[in-house]
Amino acid sequence: MSGPVRPADKAELLNIIQAGYNQFETLLASLNEEQMMIPGVNGSWSVKDNLAHLAAWHSYQATRLQGVLDGAEPPDPAPGCETEDEINEYFYQRSKDLPLTEVLADFRASYQHVLAATEALSWETLNEPFPWSDNDVPMGGYCLGNTVGHYELHGELIQRWLDSQA
């Protein structure tokens, strides 16, 4: 997703998301448990922390999409946080002490939730902004950003860190 991606339809959107996830899982498969726990991938974060971060954003996106399906704005996932950095820190503090097995399971389950929520919406709805949003970014754009865009960003961080360890 190195540039703006504009899928032609929902099937293509879902395929792009799945391909990005598969590529990220391939990177994860190249790591052992010890590597996933070493801090310093980006700042003090380990691979495990990056996965918990991705899982939190998956869950946030799935909850927002479910809110559209239910016709109600979902609750704030990070109460009191104003900026993206504050939200990320909130998510980090919430998950930093979780065991790797739990984080991996949450990452994979949250991916399935965001994928299912995306599948549940029509292509027309995915091309509209969130009803409670103050911007005009379509929901499908957020789906791409919170999945494949995020995988690319964090995958590059992980790969750069791995390369520096060699």
C-alpha positions in Angstrom: 0.0 0.0 0.0 2.9 2.3 -0.6 0.7 4.8 -2.3 -3.0 5.6 -2.4 -4.9 2.4 -3.1 -8.4 2.7 -4.5 -10.0 -0.8 -4.8 -12.6 -1.2 -7.5 -15.0 -3.1 -5.3 -15.4 -4.8 -2.0 -13.8 -8.1 -3.2 -10.7 -6.2 -4.2 -10.6 -4.3 -0.9 -10.8 -7.6 1.1 -8.2 -9.2 -1.1 -5.8 -6.3 -0.5 -6.3 -6.6 3.2 -5.8 -10.3 3.2 -2.7 -10.1 1.1 -1.2 -7.5 3.4 -2.0 -9.7 6.5 -0.5 -12.8 4.8 2.7 -10.9 4.0 2.9 -9.6 7.6 2.3 -13.1 9.0 5.1 -14.4 6.8 7.4 -11.9 8.5 6.2 -13.0 11.9 6.8 -16.6 11.0 10.5 -15.8 10.5 10.8 -14.8 14.2 11.2 -16.9 17.2 9.6 -16.2 20.6 12.8 -14.7 22.0 13.1 -12.2 19.1 9.5 -11.1 19.6 10.2 -10.1 23.2 13.4 -8.0 22.7 12.8 -4.3 23.2 14.1 -1.8 20.7 12.2 -2.5 17.5 10.8 1.1 17.6 11.7 3.0 20.7 11.3 0.7 23.6 8.7 -1.5 21.9 9.3 -5.2 21.1 7.7 -7.1 18.2 5.2 -8.2 20.8 4.4 -4.6 21.6 3.9 -3.8 18.0 1.5 -6.7 17.6 -0.5 -5.5 20.7 -0.6 -2.1 19.1 -1.9 -3.6 15.8 -4.5 -5.7 17.7 -5.7 -2.6 19.5 -6.2 -0.7 16.3 -7.9 -3.7 14.7 -10.3 -3.9 17.6 -11.0 -0.1 17.4 -11.7 -0.4 13.6 -13.9 -3.4 14.1 -15.9 -1.7 16.8 -16.3 1.4 14.7 -17.6 -0.7 11.7 -19.9 -2.6 14.1 -21.2 0.8 15.3 -22.2 1.6 11.7 -24.0 -1.8 11.4 -25.7 -1.2 14.7 -26.5 2.5 14.0 -24.7 3.8 17.1 -21.4 5.5 17.6 -19.2 3.2 19.7 -17.6 4.3 22.9 -14.2 6.0 22.9 -11.5 3.2 23.0 -9.0 5.5 24.9 -11.0 7.7 27.2 -9.3 11.0 27.9 -6.7 10.7 25.1 -6.7 13.5 22.6 -3.8 12.7 20.2 -2.8 9.6 18.3 0.4 9.4 20.4 -1.7 9.5 23.6 -4.0 6.8 22.3 -1.0 4.6 21.3 0.5 5.1 24.8 -2.8 4.2 26.4 -2.9 1.0 24.2 0.7 0.2 25.1 0.2 0.6 28.8 -2.8 -1.6 28.7 -1.0 -4.5 27.0 2.7 -4.2 27.8 2.6 -6.9 30.5 0.5 -9.4 28.6 2.2 -12.7 27.6 3.3 -13.2 24.0 0.9 -16.1 23.4 -2.1 -13.8 24.5 -0.9 -11.0 22.3 -0.4 -13.2 19.3 -3.9 -14.7 19.8 -5.4 -11.3 20.2 -3.7 -10.0 17.1 -5.0 -12.9 15.0 -8.5 -12.8 16.5 -8.8 -9.0 16.1 -7.8 -9.3 12.5 -10.6 -11.8 11.9 -13.0 -9.3 13.6 -12.0 -6.4 11.5 -12.2 -8.5 8.4 -15.7 -9.8 9.3 -16.9 -6.3 10.1 -15.6 -5.0 6.7 -17.2 -7.9 4.9 -20.5 -7.1 6.6 -20.8 -3.6 5.2 -21.9 -2.9 1.6 -19.4 -1.4 -0.9 -21.5 1.7 -0.9 -21.3 2.1 2.9 -17.5 1.5 2.9 -17.2 4.4 0.5 -18.9 6.8 2.9 -17.3 8.5 6.0 -18.2 7.3 9.4 -21.6 9.0 10.2 -20.2 10.6 13.4 -16.9 11.7 11.8 -15.9 15.2 11.1 -13.9 14.3 8.0 -14.7 12.8 4.6 -12.4 9.8 4.7 -14.4 6.7 3.6 -14.6 3.8 6.0 -12.9 1.6 3.5 -9.9 4.0 3.6 -9.7 3.5 7.4 -10.0 -0.3 6.8 -6.9 -0.2 4.6 -5.0 2.1 7.0 -5.8 0.1 10.1 -4.8 -3.2 8.4 -2.5 -3.3 5.4 -1.1 0.2 5.8 -0.3 -0.6 9.4 1.3 -3.9 8.5 3.6 -2.2 6.0 4.6 0.4 8.5 5.3 -2.0 11.4 6.7 -4.6 9.1 9.3 -2.1 7.9 10.1 -1.3 11.5 10.5 -4.9 12.4 12.5 -5.7 9.3 14.9 -2.8 9.8 15.4 -3.9 13.4 16.0 -7.5 12.3 18.6 -6.3 9.8 20.3 -4.3 12.5 20.6 -7.4 14.6 22.4 -9.4 11.9 
